[in-house]
Amino acid sequence: MAPRQSRPDVRRAPIVAVTVDGGGDGGTTVALGIAAALARQGHSTAVVLEPGVIDGQLGEHVPETTGDWAVLDSPGAGRLEAATRHDTKLRQQLRAAQERADVVVVDPTGTSARGVRLPVDADVSLVIAPEKSVWGAWLWSDYERLDHRPAEVRMAAWLSEGFESFARHYRQVHPPTRTEELLQFLDERFTLIAADRSSEASAEFGSLYSDVQDEAEVLEEWWDPNSSYFECDPSDTLPPEREVPDSWRTEFLQQLAPEGRQRCGPAWEIAAAAWPARSRARHQLRLHPTALDPEKAGQIRRAFLQHVAAEATEKWGELWPGHGQTWADAEARGEDLTAGWEGNIETRIVPRTPDAVAAHLASVLAKSSASSSPAATTVLVRNKVRREDRGSAEQLEEVSSHLAPAGITALCEIPSNMTIRQNVGRALLTPKPALAAPFDRMAGLVAADCLNSSAQVGNRHGRPSTDTARTDQEAP
């Protein structure tokens, strides 16, 4: 079938635009899928795709080319052609497409040209709504957490969670002194050097710092307490104390002393005098170099218990303050009172109310950088829908009815395995029934609105319906 010839009395082919805010949401997949579905229904279809698709994923499905157009393997009675989008000449490209086809499908965003807008008004806009909002909330369902643990375990979890944020804030409000910072710095750097020495028994002591001294930039990193390059992570630990003689600490201080006096002034002498005994004591308590001193940690815990006392009394009643102190004592010993109770927490999916889902989807559409023209028929497309996030048929139908006042004619969904893959051409041009069904339903909506309606000229968009298309099974 050759491209149709335009006549002055024939209306130009309608344009179906696939719109999405950015790449990765399946705009090109939907564009090719709806174009193939229209061709299956016998319509001559031209699809304008983002750069790279025809030469890449569709390369083996192009039996012939005509100028800038690639004739694709026809999945039905209709002719299917594709062209690569030229953003600077998109208006001319779309007009040419309208001359050669019954319907034109175009993906105006995509990964390589984010935010591209159509230079002409679309007749139908297929808007892909993200499955997650910018705030991170699921659109169709929430996750309800049911905690079946004993009250004292739940209180311990509540305290531990609150203590973590309180401790961070407390340390910001009560920053360490220069000497305290220097003591922790010595703990961390000594751990790195001692670990290095213990792993190389024959190596000269302090070889790590000797290497550091050779480069001024690296030396600056060494003396920066917040350096990520010399960060002391949980896996960096000292050898057993019996393998760390006092001479190691003495030699360590002697090696750092010249630079330390110059950089830290009087604070160096104070810290250097106190550090060896402090280092031994902390090591015997098996404290990691980054851990707070027990006295300091206890001070923060006491402040925390006072801070939450009123709220805890109201929330936990008679469990407070007795079990609160029990938690504090366990925290001081490094014990987790919630360990072993993880199996008593249940998480279940709870569908969101249709009006809340509809309001959210309408908001996403209104804020979209690729929103459709006011006159266009708007079909909201749920792409990459996972089985557990689908919602019931009743929920979809109710959501659709709530969307109609916002100008959204229909709501369609495509299962999660309908994504561009290595064999995208075969998957979309000749899909399995479970994948073909949602695109065929969507093509039926487009055809009824743009191609088969007797009211093609004039205002065709004053009759929004609430048709809902969905698929009930994933393709294998």
N, C-alpha and C positions, 0 to 999 in steps of 0.2 A: 504494500500500500504506500503510495507516494504521499509526501506532505500535501495537505490540502491547499488549494489556491484560494487566496482571499478575494472576496467580492465586496463591492461598496455597500450592498444591502445586508451583509452578514456581520453580526456583532463580533467584536474581537474576543478571543478566547479569554475566559476568566482566569485570574491568577490566585493560586493557593499558596500562601506564604507560611513557612514553618518558622516560628519565632522562638527564641530562647536567649536568655541573658548572656550566656557564654558557652565556651566549648565544654565537652564532656558530658552533656545531658542528653545526647542522642539526636540532635537536630538533623544531621545528615541521614541517619538511620530512618527517621520518620519521613523525611522528604522522599527518599528512595522507596520506602515501603508503601507510601500512599500513591506514588506515581505508578508503581507496579500493579497495585490493586486497581487503579483506574484503567490501566491497560487490560487487566484481566476481565474487566467489565465491558471491554470493547471500545473504549475511548482512546483516540489518538492523543498521546500525552508527551509533553516536553518537560524535562526536569533539569533545572539549573543547580549544579552542585558546587560545593566549595573546592578550591584547588587541590589536586592530588588524588581525588577519589576515583576518577575515571581511569587514570593511568595506573593506579594502585590496585584497590580492592576489586574494581570492575574490569580490569584489563582483559581477562580471559572470557568476558561475556560481551565483547564488542565484535560482532562479525563483519561490520562495515562502518565506514565513516562518510559523512557528507559535509564537506567544508568543516565548520567548527563543531558539527554535531556528530555524536557517536550513536549509531543505531544499536540498541541493546537487544539481547535475546528476548523475544517477546513472550511474556508469560500468558498471553491470551490473544483474543482477536484484535485488540488495539495495537497500534504502533507505539513503541516506546523509544524515545530519543533522549540523550543527555548531553549537556554542554558544561564546560567549566566556567564558573562565575568570574566575570571581569568587573571588579568593583567600580572602576573609573568609567566603564561603558555599560553599566548595568541597565540603564533606561533603554538604550538601543537594543541591547541583547534581549530584554523582555519583550519589546515590541516585535522583534523578529520571531521570537518564540510563539507569540500570539498569532502570527500569520501562518504558522506551519502546524498548529496542533489545536485540538478541541479544548484542552485545558493545560495550563502551565503551572508547574510546581517549582518553588524556589526556596532554597535554604539561605536566608539573608544574613545569618550570623555565623555560627561554626567556629572552629578552633583558630583558624588563621586570620579571621577578619572580625573580631569581636565588636559588636555594636553596629555592624553594617545595617543601614536602613534601606527599605525599598524606596526607589525614586517615584514609584507610582502606587496608587491605592490598591491594596489587595481586596479580592472579593470574599475570600475565606482566609481566616488566620487560624492556624493550628498552633496554639500556644502551649509549649511544654512547661509544665509546672514542676519545680523541684520537689522531690519526695521529702526533703528536709528544708525547713525554713532557715533564714539567716541567723535565727536565734537558737537553732539546734533542736527545736521541738518537732517531733514527728507530726505530719499533717493529719494523718488518719487515725492515729491511736496514741495513747499514752501508756506508760508502763507503771503499774501500781505495785508498790513494794509492801509486802505483808510480813511483819516481823513477829515470829512466834517464839522468840527467845524469852527466858525468864526476865522479869522486870529489872533485877539487879544487873543482868548482863546487858540489857538495853541501856541502862543508865551508864554503865561503864563505857559502852560504845559512844554514847552521847558526850560523856566527859572527855574521852580521848580525842574525839573530833574537835570539840571546842578548844581543848588545850593546845592543839597544834597551831591553830590560828592565833590564839591568845599569846602563845610563846613568841611567835614571830613579831607580833605587834609590841610585846613587852621589850624585846631586845632592840627594836627600833627606837622606842621611847627612852630606854636605858642602855645606850651604847657602851661597849667596853672601853676602859681607859686605854691609853697608849701602851702602858705596860702589859695589860691583859692581852691586847692584840698581839704584842710582840711575843709573849709566852706561847700563845696558840700557834703563831707563825713558826717558832722554834720547834714545837711538837710536830707539826706537819712536815717541815723540811728534814728534821732528824729521822722521821719515819722513812722518808724516801731514800735518804743516804744509807741508813742502817740496813734497810731491805736490800739495797744495791750491794752493800758490802757482804751481807750474809749469803747472797747468791753467787758471789765471786770471792771465794775464800782466799785466793792468792792475790787478789787485787790490792793495790795501794789504797789505804783509807782515804775517803773523801774524793775519790776520782770523779764522782758525779759533779761536785761543786767545782773541782778543778776544770772540768770541761765547760761549765757554765761561765767561768771567769774569762774564758778566751774570747767571748763575743759580748760587746757592750749591750746589744739589744736583748740577748738572752739573759744577761745579768740583771737587766731591769725587770724582766719577767720573774726571775727568781725572787727578787725582793718585793714584788707586788703581792700582798696577802690575798688578793682576789684573782690571782692569775689562774686561768683555766689550763695553761700549759703545764704548770707544776701542781695541779690540783691533787689533793690527797683523797682518793675515793675509798669506799668501804673495803675494797679488796687490798688496799695498802695497809699492812699491819707490821708491827715490830716483831722480831723473833722473840722467843721466850726470854724473860729477864735474865735467866742464868747464862744466856748466850750474848748478853749485852753488857760487857764490863764497863766500869766507870770511865775507863780510859777512852772509850768511844765518845762519850758525852764531852769529856774534857777536850779531846782533839777536835771535835765538831765545833765547839765554841771558839777555840783558838783559831781555827781556820776562817770562821766568819767574823771574828772580832774586828779586824781593821775596817772592813766595809761597814760593819754594824755600828761602830762608834761614829763613823763619818755620816751615816744616814740617819741614825736614831738618836744621837746625842746622849744625854744623861739616862734616858730610858733604857739604853742598851745595858749599861752597867747594872742597873736594878734588876732587869729581867735575867741577865746572864748569871747573877748571883743566886736568884731564886729558882731558876729553871731546872738544874740537875735533880734536886730533891723532888720537885714537883713532877718531873718526868718519870722518876722511879715509882712514885706513889700512884700516879695515874696508870702506869703500866701494870702494876700489881693488882689494881682494881679492874683491869682489862677494859679500860676506857679507850675508845678510838680517839685519835688526835683531834677530830672535829667535834667530839662530844663535850657538852658543858661539864664544868666541875660539879660534883654532887652538891656542894653547898649552894652554888648559883642555881642549879636546877631545882633544889628544894625551895629556894626563895621564890622562884617563879611559880612553882606548884601552890605554895601557900597563898600567893597573890591571886592565883587563878581561883582557888576554892572560895576566897572572900568575894571575888568578882561575880561568881555564878551562884552564890548562896541563895539569894532571894528567888531567882528563877528556878533553881533546882528544888527548893522547898515547895514551890507552887507546882512544879511538874512531877516530882517524884514523891512528895509527901513524906511518909514515915521512913522511907529508905534513906532519907537525908537527915542528918549528916553522917550517920554511921557508915553506910556503904560508900559515901564520898571519900572518907578517910581511908577506907579499905582500898579504893581505887588508887589514891595517892601513894599509899605504901607499896602497892604492886608496881606502880609506875616507877617508883624509885629503885625497885629491884629489877626492872626491865621485864616484868611479867605482863602478859596480855590476858586480861580476864575474859576477853571475848573469844579466845582461841577454842576451836572445837565446836562452836555453835553455828558455823556458817550454813549448815544444812537446814537450819530452822528459819531461814529467810526465803520467802517465796516471792517471785516476781511474775506478774501476769499482765497480759495485754488487755487494755480496756479501750474500746472504741470511743473516739471523741464524738461529741454531739454534732449532727449534720450542720446546724447553723454556725457552729464554731469553725468547722472545716471550710464551709463555704465562705465565711468572712475572711478567713486566712488566705484562701486561694484568690479571692477577689482583690485582696490587698496586694498579693504578689503580682497579680496581673497589672494593677494600677501603677505599681512602682517599676515595672519592667522597662528596661531600656529599649526593648524591641516590641512594645505594645502595638496592637493592630490599629488600623484606622477606625474611626467611629462608625463608619458605614459598613464595615466588614462583618460577615458572620464569624463569630468566634467560637471555636471548638477547643476546649481545654483537654490536653493530652497528658495522661499519666504514663510516663515511660519508665521502663526498668522496674516495674512493680513486682515486689517480692511477695510470695504467697502469704506470709504472715502479716503483711502490711496492707492487704487488699481491702479489708472491710467486707461487710456483707452486701448482697445485692440491694437489700432494703436501704442500707446506709448510702450507697451510691445514688439510688433513686431520689432519696430525700435531699442529698447534697445538690443534685442537679436542679431540683425544684427551687432551692434557695439561690442558686447561681443565676437563674433566668433573669431576675430583676437587675443583675449587674451586667447584662448584655452577653452572657455566655450561653450560647445556643445548646451545646451538648457537652457531655463529658465522656471521653473514651480512655481506655487503658490498654497498655501493651505489657506483656509479662517481662520479667527481669532478664530472661535469656535472649530477648530481642535486642541485641547490641551488635555493633560492628565487630566482626571477627575476621579471621583470615579468609574465610570463604563467604564474605558478606554478599557477594553477587548471588550465589546459589541460595543463600539463606533468605534473601529478600525477594528475588525475582521468581523463584519457584519454592516458596516456603512450605513447611509441613502445615497441616490443617490448623493446628493450635496457634500457629504464628500468623497464618493467612487470615484467620477469622477477624481479629480486631482491625486489621487494615482494610479488609473488605467492608466491614461495617462503617468505618470512617469514610471510605470511598463512596459508600451509598449515601451518606449524609451530604458529601460534597456534590455528588451528581444530582441529588434531589434539589439542592439549593441553586446550583450554578448551571447545570446542563439540561436537566429534565423538566425544570419548572417552566410553566408557560409565561411566568412573569419575570423573564430574564432582564428586561430593560426597565429602568426606573428603580424605585425603592423596593428591593426584595427583602429587606432586613427588618421589617416592622412586625415580624411574627416569630419571635423566639420561642422555641419548643424546649422540652426538658428531656429529649431523647438521651438515653444512656447506653453506651456500647461498652461491653466488657468481654473478657474471655475467662472461662471457668477452669481452665487447666493449663499447666505449663507444657511446653514441648519437651519431649524426652531429650 
